[in-house]
Structures are given as structure tokens and as C-alpha cells.
């Protein structure tokens, strides 16, 4: 993994599963599946930290979940980015650029949403 970081990705923001904001209260920006499928094979699933930029606006800190979301039993690998900034509206279709700067932890399964 050390050779894969930092890792840069960019693409349009697409609708995800709709759980980040609605179920968890943590809005996420999602990349198209094509972007996820292009990730390096040695980049493990888990939670990453780094930087994000939407439509060439200011750069903010972020965390990204990369993987299968075990609690929700996803069949498809996803990359969901939570930007540490409060945006006034959704930005589907916007250009999102991220830099995965470091690895925080592996994916975890939880007994409930509240855990």
C-alpha cells in the first residue's frame, strides 16, 4: 500500500445508496463505478484521510470509505467521500478531486447503525 499513497482520483459526483445523509447523517460524495474499478489492486479497503475539492473551489479535509460496507452487505465496492465542510446544497454532477493521503483503519462491521 505504501507505493499507492498518495493516491489521486477525480470524476463526477453521482448518486450513491442514499444512506450517508439519510440514515447516518453523514453526507458523502460518490464516484462513478468506473472510477472505483480503476483503483490500484494493492489499495486495501478501509477508511482513508486526505483532501477534497469540488469544482475547483477551496480544498477541504476529508475521509473516504473504500470498500464493501459490511453492515449494509454491499455487493459492489464503493468509494464514498465525506468532506469536512458544510455545503449549502447537493452537488451531483460536480467534479470531485480527492487525494488519499493516509490509511486510518480497516472496514468494520457494526451491530447497529448507532454503534
URCOR-V625170 format. One record per helix or strand of 3 or more residues. SS is the DSSP state (2 for helix, 1 for strand). FROM is the first residue (numbers start at 1). TO is the last residue. If there is no record, write none. Layout:
SS,FROM,TO
SS,FROM,TO
This chain:
2,2,4
1,7,14
1,29,31
2,33,37
1,46,54
1,59,67
2,70,72
1,78,83
1,95,105
